[in-house]
């Protein structure tokens, strides 16, 4: 077990190293104009441009530039090209918002996914099951930014039931305002996953319901309710829980960029979207790396938990 | 006993038994493809949505006809200062306060205008053409590369497998949407030339290639797993004993066995590719203006949501209908070919 974990950790570091190189190359090999010229502005002299080039190490070789940027990242001194703000400070400001969005949505989609999936499986083939199936398929077919924009328009602007986007810190507006501003973003982000999770749980339950141990449980005279919750649901949930870890990582690592932009939550994703619009490489590098860290860490955790839960899994 | 008629999806609560029963009913010697086709043909809902998808494709392909014969305009023509006459009443295409005209339900400006005075219906049809082209093109790229990499890595094993698998690990760790946006924005600034291949800035190939590559790992991994299992089967051993080379074994023995997996994945990948194209265009990294696409039209419309909601609603409905049709048809294909398959793609 210890060897397995060590090997996974080493692999993690190597993957992150590769991701950082790739992201760096995307912006330095594909021609996208000279950052020094962009930073100097329109009315700049060649001397000024040369000065900036030197100051920001643009005149060095690619490996040197890469090392310089990684050093900045790890010492927390990474600075944006366009407005010279510290990238880590910006990310630290956005991260609580992204987490608030991601965690709330993840709880919402897990809860509703389980309730609807279970209900659908129990009523398999009936009218209510069909309606839920159709709704789930519609849910997974809608772009999140479109749903979010329409919610904002109809529920926020027209009916005035909800605020028109924005994020309120708990410290400023209290927990009520915080919740009030997050309900629409949570719902918009969760819709897709509710569809996916309820469908997967439904088919998992229908698969396990015919297993021998379920028949044994029934034969022992255990009530149907208890069979469903204690035997069927418990086993059907394992794949869903692991999936939940992976999806949560993906949402935090960039999946939330669309929702944040539509609702103007000013989280890390929106920071990324705004930075890329200005071709501001340092924030893009930092957010991509951070995202990859989340994905890789959660992947590894899920693998280890899985290996602990199910001893049949070969550690390799 | 569960019934064997499956609707949009498997509604039976005893799937294995249902499948076994169906296979018993088929006359001896009926091939698996024929059984699958029969199952799909009985699935009226899936078929209906498959037809809906074809209709949407046909309508999008007919974009030039509508533009020339009915609307008398192009998707790029700005008529910001013009007026049109509807039911004898002369109206500005774009009002003085910048609000464009809403749906006229006439030939010209059937669905109204956008803020540049362009015909929304015409742009919707041309945008559909672009969205579908990118979605289908990207899925073909995904299929080809995923099959190739999965076959190579699963069949040869060894160092080749090690290298390919490590590349998959890196791709897997990349946040798909961040990768797509970063690539899309940089490529669209001045394009790129790699050997004989040249991507021009603003070309539709840019989002197509990006999306195609982004999904490769999600398909290549399951294919590799399947090849690993197939490699040990007797028929492969027999082929090898007959002196068949590795390439011929891959082409004639393994590929046909992967066909059903590829068929099951294809519509679902197209659906997801269309959604990813919309997301990239929304973030400015996909289709570049003035070229239309559904995602770009939604993104342009959201700014004017309060004054001209039709700009956001119309392309959104087309997009959702297309993706929904593909999802439902795709599930039908999956139920027919491989009812126990568990398929999932990331967005």
Interface residues (C-beta under 8 A of the other chain):
Chain A: X11 X14 X15 X16 X18 X19 X22 X23 X26 X27 X30 X31 X32 X33 X121 X124 X125 X129 X130 X133 X134 X137 X138 X140 X141 X142 X143 X144 X145 X146 X149 X150 X152 X153 X157 X192 X196 X200 X203 X206 X207 X209 X210 X243 X250 X253 X254 X255 X257 X258 X261 X262 X272 X273 X276 X277 X279 X284 X287 X288 X291 X292 X295 X296 X299
Chain B: X2 X3 X7 X8 X9 X10 X11 X12 X13 X14 X15 X16 X17 X166 X169 X170 X172 X173 X174 X175 X176 X177 X178 X179 X181 X182 X183 X185 X186 X187 X189 X190 X192 X271 X275 X278 X279 X282 X283 X284 X285 X295 X298 X299 X302 X305 X306 X309 X312 X313 X316 X319 X320 X323 X324 X327 X328 X331 X342 X344 X346 X347
